[in-house]
Amino acid sequence: MLSKAGEEIKGLVDIVVKALVDHPEEVKSTILESGGMVVVELSVAKRDMGMVIGRDGRNAESLRTLLCALSNKNRKKCVLQILDRAEPPTLPGA
């Protein structure tokens, strides 16, 4: 069960990231909470990874800034981990 802060953070991540990517149905975010720490594990389609990270990491840094502002409001620390998820292999001609 997520705390109020965890639910707010998950909602923010989902809205922002789904707006950035071409395949929003493949966005998965997991919230792990322990005491005053919130860890956000974000996974997107491999072909959308560049949009989430952005040029020179600007989008990822901006998302981290937003998450820090929201978590500070709730007196928590927040860490964003963007996970590298390999796409399932596709058969040629499929």
Buried (B, 14 or more C-beta within 10 A) or exposed (E): EEEEBBEBBBEBBBEBBBEBBEEBEBBBBEBEBEEEEBBBBBBBBBEBBEBBBBEEEEBBEEBBEBBBEBBEEBEBEBBBEBEEBEEEEEEEEE
